[in-house]
Amino acid sequence: MRVESNNSNKDKLTALYVYADYHDFYQNNIVNIQNRFPSSIMIKYSTSVFAMEQGMEYPDADLIISEIRMPDSIYVSSFITDSQYEDIARALKERVQLLTEVPEMIDFFN
């Protein structure tokens, strides 16, 4: 499911939110994450664990935030804790740093 599309969000990191089908609480989590980090992240897509288990291919995103533990994702529970918000903030900072370092490295070798 596509969550958000807006040209003003082009400088934000994109994210995929993987939810566990727990009474649609995931929609609140998406809103809360975007409200907590309004200038940093845009959750463009969301998908259920069930859809992923069925082999659905998910779109490219800078981050994956997931209600199940999966490789290369930020784990959150159905009710996101302050500690998990801190994990998201840390991941956002690390990803931004990585994305700014890569072009600098390419320029260095050119």
C-alpha positions, 0 to 999 in steps of 0.5 A, spaced: 500 500 500 502 506 498 502 511 504 505 518 502 507 521 495 509 529 495 514 533 492 516 536 498 518 530 501 524 529 496 529 530 501 527 525 506 529 518 507 524 513 504 521 507 508 517 501 508 513 499 514 512 492 515 506 491 520 503 484 523 496 485 522 494 487 529 488 491 529 490 496 524 494 499 529 500 500 524 496 506 521 497 510 528 505 507 528 506 510 521 503 517 523 506 517 529 513 516 526 512 521 521 510 526 526 516 524 530 521 525 525 517 530 520 523 533 516 527 526 516 523 520 514 517 519 509 514 512 509 512 511 502 509 504 503 506 499 508 505 492 507 503 486 512 507 480 514 503 476 510 504 479 504 511 478 505 511 471 506 507 470 500 513 473 496 510 480 495 516 484 492 517 490 496 519 497 493 526 500 494 526 504 500 532 507 504 529 504 511 525 498 513 521 499 519 518 492 521 514 489 527 517 483 526 525 482 526 528 481 520 535 482 517 537 490 515 530 493 518 529 497 524 524 493 529 518 496 533 513 493 536 505 494 535 506 499 540 512 503 539 516 505 545 521 511 547 527 506 546 524 504 539 523 511 537 531 512 539 533 506 535 529 509 529 533 516 530 539 513 530 538 509 524 536 515 520 542 519 523 546 513 520 543 513 514 544 520 512 551 520 514 552 514 509 548 517 504 552 523 504 559 520 505 558 516 499 558 521 494 564 524 497 568 518 496 566 517 489 568 525 488 575 523 491 576 517 487 574 521 480 
